């Protein structure tokens, strides 16, 4: 049988020829196990390697002019980020985790004054007033007072002064996560500078 002249091919013919190709692509994606639908995922399901938080904090401790602490957090928390940024007339060491509740929590350590730190934490790349952190009281964790700030987008920040360094914790997660991290920071000794 002679093939149809090209002029007689229609979009229907193209669709029928693409279906086997699409089925093959779906099979390859699922066979490689690099795909999930994400309906039941949590922090431990992520296949990306965790951020090397210990190395980042160690490097910050060696280069920053203020003490850096490495808190011992629950094993279920996955470290996922770290940066250094300018805050006021100082710099900051920032690291973050995904908690077992699935929320992101950030630890910021800096020698900047609290006002500059609050302004820095409020600047999260949005132009609306919902990201602005406003004081909403205090929270006591094992005898240490943390000043509590909240924003209109449900972000909470807790800040305390440890002398040479201001510590800020920020999350949209539950207060229990903030309390866990606050306790861990308070009990951590500053990392010794190398060399």
NORJOTA-V987126 format. One record per residue. RES is the residue in one letter. SS is DSSP state (A for helix, B for strand, O for the rest). PHI is phi in whole degrees, 0 to 359 (* if undefined). PSI is psi in radians with two decimals (none if undefined). Layout:
# NORJOTA-V987126
RES;SS;PHI;PSI  RES;SS;PHI;PSI
This chain:
# NORJOTA-V987126
X;O;*;2.32  X;O;286;2.54  X;O;292;2.65  X;O;295;2.48  X;O;299;2.56  X;A;303;-0.59  X;A;296;-0.43  X;A;271;-0.10  X;O;289;2.46  X;O;236;3.09  X;A;296;-0.48  X;A;298;-0.72  X;A;296;-0.66  X;A;293;-0.75  X;A;299;-0.78  X;A;295;-0.51  X;A;279;-0.41  X;A;277;-0.46  X;A;303;-0.86  X;A;299;-0.62  X;A;295;-0.77  X;A;296;-0.72  X;A;298;-0.69  X;A;296;-0.73  X;A;298;-0.77  X;A;298;-0.74  X;A;299;-0.78  X;A;296;-0.74  X;A;297;-0.83  X;A;287;-0.56  X;A;292;-0.54  X;O;282;-0.20  X;O;59;0.50  X;O;256;0.38  X;O;223;2.41  X;O;215;2.73  X;O;274;-0.23  X;O;73;0.37  X;O;280;-0.43  X;O;233;0.31  X;O;290;2.68  X;O;220;-3.08  X;A;299;-0.56  X;A;284;-0.23  X;A;281;-0.28  X;O;295;2.27  X;O;270;-0.08  X;O;287;2.54  X;O;294;2.54  X;O;291;2.69  X;O;294;2.44  X;O;279;1.34  X;A;297;-0.75  X;A;300;-0.77  X;A;295;-0.69  X;A;295;-0.81  X;A;292;-0.62  X;A;297;-0.78  X;A;296;-0.72  X;A;296;-0.69  X;A;297;-0.61  X;A;285;-0.47  X;A;250;-0.38  X;O;271;2.57  X;O;278;0.16  X;O;230;2.81  X;O;292;2.44  X;O;244;2.34  X;B;249;2.58  X;O;244;1.76  X;O;287;2.59  X;O;268;1.89  X;O;258;2.90  X;O;303;2.55  X;O;300;-0.46  X;O;286;-0.23  X;O;281;2.29  X;B;255;2.05  X;B;293;2.35  X;B;223;-0.05  X;B;198;2.76  X;B;197;2.43  X;B;212;2.88  X;B;237;2.44  X;B;217;2.76  X;B;282;2.35  X;B;226;1.94  X;O;58;-2.21  X;O;262;0.34  X;B;229;-3.00  X;B;240;2.97  X;B;224;2.62  X;B;255;2.14  X;B;234;2.22  X;B;226;2.72  X;B;217;2.74  X;B;228;2.77  X;B;258;2.12  X;O;279;3.03  X;O;292;-0.21  X;O;273;-0.05  X;O;85;0.17  X;O;260;2.60  X;B;276;2.40  X;B;226;2.38  X;B;242;2.45  X;B;247;2.16  X;B;241;2.30  X;B;236;2.25  X;B;203;2.76  X;O;267;-0.01  X;O;294;2.74  X;O;290;2.74  X;A;302;-0.69  X;A;299;-0.76  X;A;293;-0.64  X;A;294;-0.75  X;A;297;-0.76  X;A;297;-0.70  X;A;296;-0.78  X;A;292;-0.49  X;A;287;-0.42  X;O;274;1.55  X;O;246;0.57  X;O;81;0.21  X;O;244;2.65  X;O;264;-0.08  X;O;270;2.92  X;A;281;-0.10  X;A;295;-0.44  X;A;273;-0.15  X;O;289;2.21  X;O;274;2.28  X;B;237;2.47  X;B;300;2.38  X;B;224;0.37  X;B;124;-2.77  X;B;226;2.84  X;B;222;2.30  X;B;263;2.25  X;B;234;1.85  X;O;52;0.77  X;O;89;-0.11  X;B;256;2.36  X;B;269;2.25  X;B;248;2.26  X;B;279;2.26  X;B;260;2.32  X;B;236;2.55  X;B;223;2.71  X;O;236;2.98  X;O;289;-0.25  X;O;262;0.37  X;O;74;0.20  X;O;280;2.39  X;B;242;2.47  X;B;229;2.33  X;B;246;2.31  X;B;231;2.39  X;B;224;2.77  X;B;252;2.10  X;O;251;0.60  X;O;90;-1.64  X;O;281;-0.18  X;O;220;2.50  X;B;259;2.38  X;B;247;2.27  X;B;235;2.37  X;B;244;2.36  X;B;221;2.34  X;B;195;2.80  X;O;258;0.03  X;O;281;-3.02  X;O;289;2.72  X;A;300;-0.45  X;A;297;-0.61  X;A;293;-0.75  X;A;297;-0.72  X;A;296;-0.75  X;A;301;-0.82  X;A;291;-0.67  X;A;300;-0.80  X;A;299;-0.73  X;A;295;-0.70  X;A;292;-0.78  X;A;299;-0.60  X;A;272;-0.17  X;O;278;2.39  X;O;273;2.61  X;B;302;2.48  X;O;289;2.43  X;O;285;2.47  X;O;288;2.45  X;O;263;2.51  X;O;59;none
